[in-house]
């Protein structure tokens, strides 16, 4: 018997005023599955990620993660759920410049009231940055910063990882290494991952490649 999906999106729609951004979005992600999402600019890929994460409110539909109906949760409960269950990786890294690498990676754990230096060291070693804990972000390359962001996104063992153009600010060779690392880590952790990308090279590392249109998600 196959495992139940980590992410189950049913009939999701988003509107701004009378204008529909997308509608009829159905999506299921299994544990350890790495899915790439393509789509034209302006079709709402980042908006879809925000709706899945409870950062934006859909007009219709449901987002269920591990049996929890995220769309039905009140805002404080959504925030608590998001801290525990979701990891994020962004194009712009969003590494805090005044914190050390170790402190940046520790942030999800601290928000959950957990201090675990061994886990932080383990995650940095996993992404090839062993011993980088005391370094400041300004001393790192773009590829190294994205590795820090991946370690931070996965340090608290989230069930769902959402990545928004994670290779968009990287040169092609570095981008290739980063998406390989991301795919490897989510599969090893059993995390379901949805990556928005414009890059066919990045999408080639996914288990499935889908396309978001105004009327739903279709195979790419």
MARGU-620732 format. One record per residue (C-alpha): x, y, z; residue in one letter. Coordinates in steps of 0.001 Angstrom, whole numbers, plus 524288, in hexadecimal, padded with zeros to 5 digits. Layout:
REM MARGU-620732
- c1_c2_c3_residu
- X_Y_Z_a .
...
REM end
This chain:
REM MARGU-620732
- c1_c2_c3_residu
- 80000_80000_80000_x .
- 8057D_80D51_7FC3E_x .
- 807CA_81774_806C9_x .
- 7FDC3_82259_807EF_x .
- 80205_82F23_801AC_x .
- 8092D_8393D_809BB_x .
- 802D1_84415_801C9_x .
- 7F4FD_8432F_7FC6D_x .
- 7EFE3_84F4E_7F571_x .
- 7E1D8_84ECB_7F09C_x .
- 7DB08_858AE_7E7E7_x .
- 7E390_86422_7EC01_x .
- 7E05C_8715B_7E624_x .
- 7E5D9_87EFE_7E849_x .
- 7DFC8_88BC2_7E3FD_x .
- 7E331_89A13_7E550_x .
- 7D673_8A18A_7E4C4_x .
- 7CF1B_89C3C_7D914_x .
- 7DB70_8973E_7D263_x .
- 7DEE7_888E2_7D39E_x .
- 7ED49_885BE_7D57C_x .
- 7EB54_87700_7D4B8_x .
- 7E068_86D72_7D780_x .
- 7DDFC_85EEA_7D814_x .
- 7EB76_85BA9_7DD6E_x .
- 7ECA8_84D81_7E1DC_x .
- 7F9CE_84886_7E696_x .
- 7FEA6_83D20_7EEBB_x .
- 80C8C_83AE5_7F373_x .
- 81146_82E39_7F982_x .
- 81B9B_82D1D_80437_x .
- 8291F_82F2A_7FE67_x .
- 823A1_833C9_7F15A_x .
- 82A50_83F34_7EA98_x .
- 8214E_8464B_7E115_x .
- 824C7_851AF_7D836_x .
- 81A72_85BA9_7D46C_x .
- 81BD0_8639D_7C7FF_x .
- 8130D_86E49_7C2C4_x .
- 8129F_87B1A_7BB8B_x .
- 81639_8877C_7C2D9_x .
- 80A63_88CF6_7C9E3_x .
- 802CD_88028_7CA57_x .
- 803E2_87FDC_7D91F_x .
- 80E74_875EC_7DC65_x .
- 81382_87D59_7E838_x .
- 8058D_8807A_7EC35_x .
- 8027F_871FA_7EBEA_x .
- 80DFF_86F33_7F4F2_x .
- 8091A_879BE_7FE32_x .
- 7FB6E_873E5_7FE3F_x .
- 800E5_86662_8011A_x .
- 808DB_86BE9_80C61_x .
- 7FD76_8736C_81222_x .
- 803FC_88079_80F34_x .
- 7F930_8843A_805B7_x .
- 7EAB8_880EF_805F0_x .
- 7E4E8_879C5_7FA58_x .
- 7D779_87D51_7F544_x .
- 7D355_86F0D_7F4E0_x .
- 7D8C3_86195_7F73C_x .
- 7E060_85A63_801B5_x .
- 7EE89_85816_80537_x .
- 7F092_84C08_80D9A_x .
- 7FE08_8485E_812E3_x .
- 7FF4C_83B75_81A15_x .
- 7F0B8_83B90_81C98_x .
- 7F081_84998_821AB_x .
- 7E75F_8529F_81A20_x .
- 7F02A_85E90_819E5_x .
- 7E5E1_86714_81376_x .
- 7DC9F_864BF_81EEB_x .
- 7E64E_868BC_8297B_x .
- 7E55C_87620_82FF2_x .
- 7F122_87ED2_82D84_x .
- 7F878_87C25_83A5B_x .
- 7F6F3_86D86_83863_x .
- 7FB81_86ED9_82A48_x .
- 807CF_875DC_82EDC_x .
- 80AB7_86B43_838E2_x .
- 80855_86097_82ECE_x .
- 8110B_86771_824D5_x .
- 81C70_868A2_82E5F_x .
- 81C01_85A0C_83119_x .
- 81826_85426_8240B_x .
- 81D85_85CAD_8190A_x .
- 82B0A_8603C_81426_x .
- 82D90_86B26_80A62_x .
- 83869_86DB5_8008D_x .
- 83810_87A6B_7F8D4_x .
- 83F21_88037_7ED2F_x .
- 84480_88B57_7F57C_x .
- 849A0_88227_80029_x .
- 843C9_88A86_80B45_x .
- 84F80_88787_813E0_x .
- 85037_89192_81ED8_x .
- 85CFB_8991A_81CE2_x .
- 85F5B_89C7D_82B35_x .
- 85E64_88E55_82FCD_x .
- 868C9_883EC_82E53_x .
- 8667E_87855_82575_x .
- 863C7_86FDC_83150_x .
- 859E6_87966_836CE_x .
- 8530D_87A87_8299E_x .
- 85191_86BCB_828AF_x .
- 84D08_86B34_836DC_x .
- 8418E_87487_834C6_x .
- 836EC_86A4F_831E9_x .
- 83B09_86280_83DDA_x .
- 83B0D_86E8F_8468E_x .
- 82D5A_87218_841F5_x .
- 82930_86489_8466E_x .
- 82FFB_8662F_85391_x .
- 83A9D_85C59_85050_x .
- 84946_85E32_85171_x .
- 850FD_853D9_84A53_x .
- 85EFE_85782_8469A_x .
- 861AF_84988_8425B_x .
- 85666_849F9_838A9_x .
- 85B3A_85702_8333D_x .
- 868F1_8518A_83169_x .
- 86345_84564_82B08_x .
- 85B42_84D3A_82145_x .
- 866B4_8560D_81DB3_x .
- 86F40_84A32_81B86_x .
- 86495_84426_81328_x .
- 86473_84FFC_80A1B_x .
- 8734D_85084_80986_x .
- 87560_85BA2_81342_x .
- 87B14_8548B_81EF7_x .
- 88153_85E07_82882_x .
- 87ACF_86A0B_82295_x .
- 872D6_86CFB_82EEA_x .
- 87AAA_8792C_832F6_x .
- 87B73_87F10_82553_x .
- 87379_88B0D_8219D_x .
- 86B5C_88AD9_81527_x .
- 87355_895B6_80ECF_x .
- 87EF4_88C70_80E1F_x .
- 87777_8823F_80631_x .
- 874FD_88097_7F7AE_x .
- 8675D_88016_7F1EA_x .
- 867DB_87153_7F103_x .
- 86C41_8703E_7FF19_x .
- 8614A_8795B_8036F_x .
- 85754_870C8_7FCA3_x .
- 85D2C_864EA_80373_x .
- 85B28_86BF3_8105E_x .
- 84D12_86E92_80C52_x .
- 84AFD_86020_80930_x .
- 850C0_85C0C_81649_x .
- 847E9_865CB_81D2F_x .
- 83BEA_8611A_815B3_x .
- 83E27_852E2_81967_x .
- 84439_853E1_826F9_x .
- 83728_85210_82DFC_x .
- 8335E_84663_82571_x .
- 82778_84CA8_81EFB_x .
- 81D86_8441F_8182C_x .
- 81C33_84DBE_80CE7_x .
- 82689_85603_8061C_x .
- 822DB_86140_7FD23_x .
- 82D7A_866C4_7F454_x .
- 82B3D_8730D_7EC3D_x .
- 83555_8745E_7E13F_x .
- 84043_86F4F_7EA14_x .
- 84A65_86FE9_7DF2A_x .
- 84619_87CD4_7D93B_x .
- 85199_884C4_7DE7D_x .
- 85C17_87A9F_7DBAE_x .
- 864EF_877FE_7D020_x .
- 86170_86BC6_7C850_x .
- 86BDE_862DD_7CE08_x .
- 868BE_866C5_7DC07_x .
- 85A25_865D9_7D948_x .
- 85BF3_857E7_7D48C_x .
- 86304_85405_7E103_x .
- 85907_85ABE_7E9AC_x .
- 84D1A_85442_7E3A7_x .
- 853F0_84708_7E429_x .
- 85696_8494B_7F29A_x .
- 848AD_84DB8_7F51E_x .
- 842E7_841DD_7EE4C_x .
- 84C0A_838AC_7F57C_x .
- 848F4_83E5B_802CA_x .
- 83A23_83E95_801A1_x .
- 839F4_83085_7FCDF_x .
- 842E3_82C12_807CF_x .
- 83A86_832F5_811FF_x .
- 82D7F_82E49_80C83_x .
- 82944_83C69_80AF4_x .
- 81F80_83FB2_80047_x .
- 824FC_84AEE_7F830_x .
- 81EE3_8543D_7EE6B_x .
- 82874_85CAC_7E6B4_x .
- 8242B_8680B_7DE3F_x .
- 82E01_86A4D_7D369_x .
- 82FC5_86FF0_7C5D3_x .
- 83B80_86734_7C38B_x .
- 839D8_85AE3_7BB8E_x .
- 8470F_8564A_7C0C3_x .
- 84248_857A2_7CED1_x .
- 83553_8511B_7CBA8_x .
- 83C76_8457B_7C5B5_x .
- 84089_84144_7D373_x .
- 8326E_8400A_7D809_x .
- 82A77_83393_7D8F4_x .
- 81F6D_83A67_7D1D3_x .
- 81E9B_846FA_7CA0F_x .
- 81194_84E23_7CA05_x .
- 80CB7_85ADA_7C43C_x .
- 803A9_864AF_7CAB0_x .
- 7F98F_86AD1_7C1CA_x .
- 7EE24_873DB_7C476_x .
- 7E527_8680A_7C50C_x .
- 7ED46_85E81_7CCE3_x .
- 7F982_85629_7CCF7_x .
- 7FD04_84D7F_7C175_x .
- 808C6_844E1_7BE39_x .
- 813B1_84CCA_7B7FD_x .
REM end
